[in-house]
Amino acid sequence: MTRISDLPTPTLIVDRQKFDGNVAKMAAVRPGRTLRPHIKAHKSTALAAQLAAVGHTAFTCATPREVIGMAHAGLGTDLLLANETVDPTRLRAMAQLLDTSSSNTTRITVAIDSETTATLAAECGIKDVLIDVNVGMPRCGVSPERASELAAFAVSLGVNVRGVMGYEGHLMAVANRDEQRTKVRSAMELLVKCFDEVRAQSGDDCTIISAGGTGTFDLYDPSDPVLARVNEVQAGSYALMDSHYGALELPFVQALYVVGIVISVSDSWAVIDVGLKSLGMDHGNPTIAGASVWFCSDEHITFSMKDGQPLPYVGDRVLVQPAHVDPTIALHETMHIVDQIETGEKGISGTVIDAWPVNLRHW
Amino acid sequence: MTRISDLPTPTLIVDRQKFDGNVAKMAAVRPGRTLRPHIKAHKSTALAAQLAAVGHTAFTCATPREVIGMAHAGLGTDLLLANETVDPTRLRAMAQLLDTSSSNTTRITVAIDSETTATLAAECGIKDVLIDVNVGMPRCGVSPERASELAAFAVSLGVNVRGVMGYEGHLMAVANRDEQRTKVRSAMELLVKCFDEVRAQSGDDCTIISAGGTGTFDLYDPSDPVLARVNEVQAGSYALMDSHYGALELPFVQALYVVGIVISVSDSWAVIDVGLKSLGMDHGNPTIAGASVWFCSDEHITFSMKDGQPLPYVGDRVLVQPAHVDPTIALHETMHIVDQIETGEKGISGTVIDAWPVNLRHW
């Protein structure tokens, strides 16, 4: 039996009970295909298989490597590359997964937002596309007034337009939920209008209105004539969470930690072997329960204890909660799944029951 | 012949001429063994071999994996793990490289800063240690007044004390060089005093006073009775540089870029496929020449052009300079070495002449 104390550090662990709780809470609000879980948060087919097991069998990906890896893992029934790609080699590699044998159930849909991305997709053998619409965040997405024109262009190239997506990423972290609800509704009004225009250019298979993320997962009110039409949400972070999303009023709890070990203790601070190469830092410093994080170096966190609590000893293990899950996981090879994590006077306990390789890293 | 435009994006490239220039400038000031290049910056034995070829044959490492990988690559003549490790498995794995056959030239020295780290090193078969002294930065290192006591303890355990190290990391980025010089001298005064006390407890093989980094590489004035005694500098970032160090008055230039490709262009911004999973972000946003970086997402940078310059086109390649090299490289599998990089009206040109695997990642 492997315990947390047997794992070499730094390493990622997932709290099995918290993970299961997060997955159940999401599935209750967005069951089955109404959620299209985003793979980019964890880049792990093993984790994705857990979500498929509770009914979420359509997935969102950010990179061709994620798409191809998911298909190879038998999770490719309905994969959306929710990102523009202009690399013909990778587009062809995805298209090659779409052979015509009747036993092949792989379906890959690629986001397009320009004539260039549409043309490349068509030339490389991609059969299904989604019109990526800019609903307010300055990133990818065609402007709403050009969406139907792009759909018509894609149809003229012989590709199947399955619908629209519009990621309101600029609204994910609006702290006031009423304000967030109002803004999300405005963004979705745009997207739904685009969908109707796009569908007029496309066939009966044009049915998808895809949007949202962890921060907005429950705002697509089924009693609202606009919001009810958003038929899939692209949330990914909810399963593991991070301290950035954790600061919002969401029902999900942090289930991912980096385990470090104390390597040095001075009079007023301690140092663990977790640092910039094991933590995504774009959302700021990580959190250690009961401690003040002073700063992070390449391989270290220097911290002190709050409320007069004593410093740990050299060799003690410490749980670190990253501020942003996605780029943290991208630095690791494996997540260890732990049953019954407890932090007590004798340190951190818990049994390692599984390992999920982070097997879809890189591009 | 492979050109930059043939590389899938995002990917790391190294400007061969700039790299060579940086290496030559450093070797002129700190030749041969007076520099102990730090591997943590790039985690690549291929890059390390370039430094060995110009005479720097002793190396600094931050992790056991770096130490073991360097030894396996035939670069293990004198490896310093300049970091505390309390993992017996990894300490033993390093010790196993020190077999007694006459053909084995591997030497591994491990930093210690406590009785615990000293005891573990000795128990696991490590033969050589360095006393890591805290010279002012709140991180690892024994306090100066306890250094000789720790040395005596290590000697009592039968390990060989080769000297002291003291990383004045808090002084690396002091912008005013006169102020930096004064502060570095004070820190080194502490370290040199510790060395004399440590040497009194140790044998004739106690000769090393190791300190510094890229930001202080030329401050160990050979005419100064204290500074001249620092006989090795642990610089690593100088070879590739980053925009953080680039802001200081150092002679080294940025030689590492992340190459991205434009995937989306709107009326006032463009988006490339470089983001939080291909960039270390702890020192802030990366830099794109001639552009204003708006923000970075997991897989994207949104930017606009300065001075009324036109936005690029979808499919154009863009060079991104990371703010911090070390955690950026830790996200990539390979650095591509490029000859004669030029940015002109027809885009970025340059011939890919080599690939250096980032083969010492993780722990």
Interface residues (C-beta under 8 A of the other chain):
Chain A: P8 T9 P10 K40 A62 T63 N83 E84 T85 V86 D87 T89 R90 D113 S114 T116 T117 N134 P138 R139 C140 G141 S143 G169 I261 V262 I263 S264 V265 S266 D267 S268 W269 V271 D273 L276 K277 S278 G280 M281 D282 W294 C296 S297 D298 E299 H300 T302 V314 G315 H324 D326 P327 A330 L331 H332 E333 R361 H362 W363
Chain B: P8 T9 P10 K40 A62 T63 N83 E84 T85 V86 D87 T89 R90 D113 S114 T116 T117 N134 P138 R139 C140 G141 S143 G169 I261 V262 I263 S264 V265 S266 D267 S268 W269 V271 D273 L276 K277 G280 M281 D282 W294 C296 S297 D298 E299 H300 T302 Y313 V314 G315 H324 D326 P327 A330 L331 H332 E333 R361 H362 W363
